[in-house]
Amino acid sequence: MDGSDSYGFWSLRPGPVDVALHSNVETATIDIDSTGRMWIASDTRNDIEVRYSEYPYTTFSDPITVASGINSDDIALVTALPNGTVGVLWSD
């Protein structure tokens, strides 16, 4: 890096937002869909969960379990798809 890149808070939300993930989360990924909704997918010891937030992303929904009975080493990701939907994928 040449030092010209810098980090700054977004003027519409000038502080961090707490997202209460499960204590056993190994990974979490974030994406924003075509409607502007932000999604987080994460794994717990046994479940795949997603949460969402509406602009300007100040609070997140309660977790939504999309899969149960996963292995403790499985991980998940969320991605916005070109057809306007969101995909949640996880290892098995």
Backbone as CSV, one residue per row, in Angstrom:
resi,resn,N_x,N_y,N_z,CA_x,CA_y,CA_z,C_x,C_y,C_z
1,MET,0.831,-1.183,0.000,0.000,0.000,0.000,0.875,1.245,0.000
2,ASP,0.400,2.249,-0.667,1.166,3.479,-0.739,0.731,4.514,0.302
3,GLY,-0.204,4.168,1.174,-0.641,5.086,2.209,-1.776,5.993,1.788
4,SER,-2.203,5.923,0.519,-3.282,6.799,0.071,-4.663,6.253,0.396
5,ASP,-4.751,4.968,0.724,-6.025,4.381,1.108,-6.273,4.673,2.582
6,SER,-7.507,4.986,2.900,-7.820,5.253,4.299,-9.215,4.749,4.611
7,TYR,-9.484,4.581,5.876,-10.780,4.118,6.348,-11.469,5.275,7.036
8,GLY,-12.775,5.389,6.814,-13.557,6.397,7.507,-14.976,5.914,7.667
9,PHE,-15.639,6.371,8.715,-17.034,6.006,8.912,-17.898,6.627,7.829
10,TRP,-18.979,5.963,7.511,-19.954,6.423,6.533,-20.767,7.534,7.173
11,SER,-20.978,8.640,6.486,-21.643,9.807,7.082,-23.082,9.518,7.513
12,LEU,-23.774,8.561,6.845,-25.151,8.255,7.217,-25.250,7.370,8.451
13,ARG,-24.167,6.727,8.807,-24.123,5.916,10.027,-22.699,6.038,10.572
14,PRO,-22.440,7.075,11.345,-21.062,7.396,11.725,-20.461,6.543,12.833
15,GLY,-21.062,5.420,13.149,-20.504,4.543,14.171,-20.740,3.095,13.828
16,PRO,-20.093,2.198,14.541,-20.268,0.766,14.278,-21.664,0.283,14.686
17,VAL,-22.057,-0.847,14.138,-23.332,-1.489,14.460,-23.024,-2.860,15.039
18,ASP,-23.620,-3.169,16.181,-23.430,-4.488,16.783,-24.294,-5.514,16.071
19,VAL,-23.702,-6.644,15.747,-24.418,-7.780,15.181,-24.137,-8.959,16.107
20,ALA,-25.158,-9.426,16.801,-24.984,-10.484,17.796,-24.985,-11.843,17.110
21,LEU,-23.801,-12.338,16.763,-23.674,-13.662,16.170,-23.547,-14.698,17.282
22,HIS,-23.904,-15.919,16.980,-23.799,-17.032,17.916,-22.343,-17.177,18.372
23,SER,-22.117,-17.608,19.598,-20.762,-17.682,20.142,-19.869,-18.697,19.429
24,ASN,-20.449,-19.657,18.726,-19.658,-20.684,18.046,-19.448,-20.412,16.563
25,VAL,-19.638,-19.191,16.101,-19.489,-18.876,14.675,-18.029,-19.037,14.259
26,GLU,-17.832,-19.784,13.174,-16.494,-19.972,12.608,-16.227,-18.938,11.510
27,THR,-17.240,-18.708,10.656,-17.117,-17.722,9.586,-18.438,-16.979,9.421
28,ALA,-18.353,-15.794,8.829,-19.547,-15.031,8.470,-19.225,-14.250,7.206
29,THR,-20.205,-14.142,6.302,-20.020,-13.370,5.075,-21.170,-12.385,4.932
30,ILE,-20.920,-11.308,4.210,-21.900,-10.231,4.042,-22.031,-9.920,2.560
31,ASP,-23.281,-9.633,2.118,-23.513,-9.132,0.769,-24.764,-8.268,0.794
32,ILE,-24.926,-7.449,-0.221,-26.104,-6.587,-0.358,-26.825,-6.989,-1.632
33,ASP,-28.143,-7.254,-1.517,-28.911,-7.698,-2.677,-29.355,-6.527,-3.542
34,SER,-30.065,-6.807,-4.624,-30.461,-5.777,-5.597,-31.462,-4.772,-5.038
35,THR,-32.100,-5.081,-3.907,-33.038,-4.144,-3.282,-32.351,-3.273,-2.235
36,GLY,-31.067,-3.533,-1.969,-30.334,-2.776,-0.968,-30.329,-3.416,0.409
37,ARG,-30.948,-4.582,0.551,-30.957,-5.287,1.845,-29.602,-5.973,2.049
38,MET,-29.027,-5.782,3.226,-27.758,-6.417,3.566,-28.033,-7.743,4.258
39,TRP,-27.278,-8.763,3.869,-27.431,-10.111,4.417,-26.134,-10.565,5.047
40,ILE,-26.231,-11.291,6.152,-25.087,-11.948,6.789,-25.426,-13.422,6.925
41,ALA,-24.547,-14.292,6.469,-24.690,-15.737,6.675,-23.559,-16.183,7.597
42,SER,-23.897,-17.048,8.553,-22.884,-17.554,9.478,-23.216,-18.986,9.865
43,ASP,-22.210,-19.653,10.394,-22.399,-21.031,10.836,-22.274,-21.082,12.353
44,THR,-23.080,-21.914,12.991,-22.910,-22.221,14.404,-22.358,-23.640,14.455
45,ARG,-22.331,-24.214,15.602,-21.833,-25.587,15.706,-22.717,-26.557,14.924
46,ASN,-24.045,-26.276,14.849,-24.979,-27.205,14.208,-25.864,-26.600,13.133
47,ASP,-25.876,-25.289,12.972,-26.841,-24.626,12.096,-26.173,-23.610,11.171
48,ILE,-26.858,-23.322,10.061,-26.518,-22.199,9.195,-27.590,-21.144,9.428
49,GLU,-27.154,-19.919,9.754,-28.089,-18.837,10.051,-27.859,-17.666,9.102
50,VAL,-28.943,-16.938,8.808,-28.833,-15.672,8.088,-29.541,-14.595,8.899
51,ARG,-29.075,-13.383,8.708,-29.692,-12.193,9.283,-29.718,-11.148,8.183
52,TYR,-30.637,-10.192,8.289,-30.678,-9.132,7.284,-30.898,-7.784,7.943
53,SER,-30.590,-6.736,7.184,-30.756,-5.375,7.652,-31.167,-4.498,6.479
54,GLU,-32.051,-3.575,6.747,-32.468,-2.601,5.742,-31.582,-1.356,5.847
55,TYR,-31.410,-0.678,4.742,-30.661,0.570,4.686,-31.194,1.541,5.734
56,PRO,-30.408,2.201,6.510,-28.961,2.341,6.466,-28.210,1.356,7.373
57,TYR,-28.787,0.178,7.577,-28.101,-0.945,8.234,-27.735,-0.663,9.699
58,THR,-28.691,-0.139,10.449,-28.444,0.178,11.862,-28.807,-0.963,12.803
59,THR,-29.685,-1.860,12.375,-30.058,-3.027,13.178,-30.202,-4.228,12.248
60,PHE,-30.068,-5.416,12.822,-30.207,-6.648,12.056,-31.344,-7.490,12.614
61,SER,-31.915,-8.312,11.756,-32.998,-9.201,12.157,-32.491,-10.252,13.137
62,ASP,-33.414,-10.940,13.768,-33.067,-12.128,14.531,-32.558,-13.174,13.546
63,PRO,-31.800,-14.154,14.016,-31.293,-15.172,13.097,-32.410,-16.021,12.503
64,ILE,-32.231,-16.384,11.243,-33.124,-17.291,10.532,-32.310,-18.536,10.221
65,THR,-32.719,-19.674,10.746,-31.988,-20.922,10.505,-32.405,-21.481,9.153
66,VAL,-31.426,-21.659,8.254,-31.715,-22.189,6.923,-31.272,-23.636,6.768
67,ALA,-30.447,-24.138,7.701,-30.038,-25.545,7.682,-29.669,-25.955,9.098
68,SER,-29.990,-27.184,9.434,-29.656,-27.733,10.749,-28.912,-29.049,10.575
69,GLY,-28.194,-29.446,11.611,-27.499,-30.718,11.574,-26.213,-30.699,10.784
70,ILE,-25.612,-29.532,10.626,-24.352,-29.458,9.900,-23.227,-29.982,10.783
71,ASN,-22.088,-30.231,10.188,-20.905,-30.617,10.944,-20.244,-29.374,11.525
72,SER,-19.521,-29.533,12.610,-18.919,-28.388,13.285,-17.869,-27.675,12.439
73,ASP,-17.330,-28.328,11.398,-16.333,-27.682,10.553,-16.915,-27.119,9.259
74,ASP,-18.250,-27.174,9.084,-18.877,-26.619,7.887,-18.918,-25.093,7.987
75,ILE,-18.833,-24.422,6.843,-18.892,-22.967,6.788,-19.944,-22.546,5.770
76,ALA,-20.359,-21.273,5.826,-21.423,-20.770,4.958,-21.019,-19.466,4.303
77,LEU,-21.729,-19.143,3.219,-21.592,-17.827,2.602,-22.925,-17.391,2.026
78,VAL,-23.087,-16.084,1.916,-24.260,-15.501,1.273,-23.759,-14.693,0.087
79,THR,-24.527,-14.727,-1.009,-24.146,-13.960,-2.190,-25.390,-13.480,-2.920
80,ALA,-25.342,-12.245,-3.386,-26.418,-11.709,-4.211,-26.257,-12.279,-5.614
81,LEU,-27.342,-12.776,-6.160,-27.319,-13.393,-7.484,-27.833,-12.422,-8.537
82,PRO,-27.434,-12.597,-9.798,-27.804,-11.648,-10.848,-29.303,-11.566,-11.127
83,ASN,-30.065,-12.575,-10.727,-31.506,-12.543,-11.013,-32.309,-11.863,-9.910
84,GLY,-31.642,-11.155,-9.000,-32.332,-10.413,-7.951,-32.597,-11.213,-6.689
85,THR,-32.091,-12.440,-6.613,-32.279,-13.250,-5.416,-30.961,-13.327,-4.637
86,VAL,-31.018,-13.987,-3.488,-29.842,-14.196,-2.659,-29.646,-15.688,-2.500
87,GLY,-28.400,-16.133,-2.583,-28.099,-17.545,-2.374,-27.299,-17.716,-1.094
88,VAL,-27.617,-18.778,-0.371,-26.845,-19.159,0.811,-26.291,-20.545,0.545
89,LEU,-24.993,-20.671,0.586,-24.320,-21.935,0.323,-23.515,-22.331,1.553
90,TRP,-23.384,-23.627,1.767,-22.552,-24.096,2.874,-21.905,-25.406,2.515
91,SER,-20.783,-25.663,3.165,-20.066,-26.906,2.928,-20.757,-28.031,3.680
92,ASP,-20.496,-29.244,3.252,-21.091,-30.405,3.899,-20.091,-31.548,3.861
